[in-house]
């Protein structure tokens, strides 16, 4: 591909909580220079009217700014106005929030969780996601997904022949900075945590199944060698006060500490020092915290999460006793812990953003060539 060919939508980094999609955007863009000997595509980032400070400019790529503020820009895309692509051969959308384009569009679809677990989403959110998926299916030429599960669901949604337009690309696990142990210890002390602890990471929302996790922790806490606390890391999302089994309902159980969102260097340190990570989400298209924890050497207890690749102690997310048994084994059985750590490190070593960026560059090249072919054929007609 020649210079100036990929316009990459980076609007997610402007979000109050960029989340996993923000990690995906930053991980890919920062890894692009490392994909040699493959040709490195020229990527320009696209976003709404600039903010200060702007996290997008920190990625070191050219940025094209549109004059609309974020909310109006997304609305304009939903309505089909503000078409993009002039001067580029491909537009890449990192989510189903897609712009209308005049050139081939590649869309990243991280999951269709609102269909899998509808009760974990507000009705308005389900309606928006379903409408956004419909627009993405109509606008997108090629699609990138992180797991076989999502590939199968998206292929079905695309209809006959749709599977051939879907590329499976696993995400990287090597994006967190070096651990800041001093900052992590300081934060834990402010929470009243001294010594060993269990860890859970994720936005506090119904899909993360935190109420069952907390019930399992309360069940197993008396069986631990000491009453090790459970530290929950992550911002509050929607529905954090919903019914048991869906969100964090009622008083927080004894021993549970809410740490909120933490910087990446502190998160690295927490992964590396916890007895285990618990990640028992009801459904995930990939599950980045599992890969992050494995890379840091934490034993992982998880539901069936693609990121685990068989290297976690798998539990039934709907069964509190199953989760409790997993917590006990992963935090106290030294032989099992050693097996989980070793398997997790092997799994995480295969997940790099450089590999993901190289795979994306190939998809962009294919999409551009297909677009060129269509234009040549139209010219002949």
Residue, then its C-alpha position, 0 to 999 in steps of 0.5 A: x500500500x502506498x502512503x496515506x491510505x488508511x484512515x483509522x477512526x480513533x474517536x473511542x480514545x476521547x471517551x470518558x472510559x475508553x475501555x477495551x476498544x481504546x486499548x485495541x486502538x492504542x495497541x494497534x497504532x503503537x505497534x504498527x512500526x514493529x511489523x517489518x519486514x512487512x510494509x508498514x501502512x501509512x495510517x492517519x487517525x480521525x477524530x472529532x473536534x480537538x480536546x486538550x489534552x488530546x490522548x490521540x495526538x500522543x500516538x504519534x500519527x497524523x490526525x485529521x480532525x472533524x469540526x463536530x463535537x463527538x456526540x454530534x459526529x456520532x449522530x451524523x454518522x448514524x444518519x449517514x451524513x459526513x462521508x469519509x474516505x477522500x484521499x484514502x484507500x481504506x477506512x478502519x472503524x474500531x467498533x460497530x460505530x461506523x462512518x459512511x465512506x466512499x472507500x472500502x470500510x474495515x470494521x472491528x467487531x469485538x462481540x455481539x454480547x447484547x444478543x448473547x446476554x440481553x439482560x446485561x444491557x439497558x434497552x436503549x443500549x440494545x437498540x443502539x447496538x443492534x442498529x449500529x450492527x445493521x449499519x456496519x453490516x451494510x457499510x463494511x466490506x471486511x470485518x476483524x473479530x478476536x475469537x471463533x465465537x464472534x466470527x461464527x455469530x458475525x458470519x451468521x449475521x452477514x448471511x450466505x458467503x459472509x464468513x469469507x469476509x471475516x478475519x480472526x485476529x487475536x488481540x495483544x497482551x503486551x500493552x501495559x507499562x512496567x509495574x509501579x509497585x510503590x504506587x500499587x502498595x500505596x493504593x492498597x494501603x489506602x484501601x486497608x489492604x496489607x499483604x495478600x489479596x485476590x483481584x478482579x478487574x473490569x467495569x462494574x456492570x451486569x455483564x461482568x457477573x460481579x454479584x455472583x463473584x462477590x457471593x462466591x468470595x463470601x462463601x470461600x473467605x472462611x476457608x482461606x488461610x487468612x481472610x485475604x481481601x478481594x480487590x475490585x479494579x475498574x470504573x462503575x458502569x451502568x446498572x451497578x446497583x441492579x439485582x443479584x447475579x447481574x450487578x453489584x447490589x446492596x452493601x459490599x460484602x466484608x473483605x471486598x475493596x473497591x479500588x476504582x480505575x487505576x493507571x496501567x503501571x499500577x494495574x501491572x503491579x496488582x496483577x503481578x502481586x495478587x493471589x489470583x485474578x477472578x474474571x467470571x464474566x457472563x460473556x466476552x468476545x475476548x477478555x483482555x484482563x485475562x491476557x494481561x494477568x497471564x502475562x504478569x504471572x497471575x493464576x487466573x480463574x475465569x469463565x469460558x473466555x477466548x483470551x484464556x486459550x485453555x490456560x485458566x482455571x475455568x468455572x461456571x459463571x452461573x454457579x456460585x459454588x463453582x466460582x468459589x471452588x476455583x477461587x480456593x484452588x487458584x489462591x491456595x493450591x500451590x501446585x495448581x497455581x504453578x501450573x496456571x502461571x506457567x500455562x498463562x505465560x505461554x498463552x500470553x507470549x503468543x498475544x502481541x500487538x505487533x502480530x495483531x497489527x501485521x494481520x490488520x495491515x494484511x486485511x487493509x491491503x486486501x480491502x484496498x485491492x478489492x476496492x481498486x478492482x471494483x473501481x477498474x471494473x466500473x470504469x470499463x463498464 
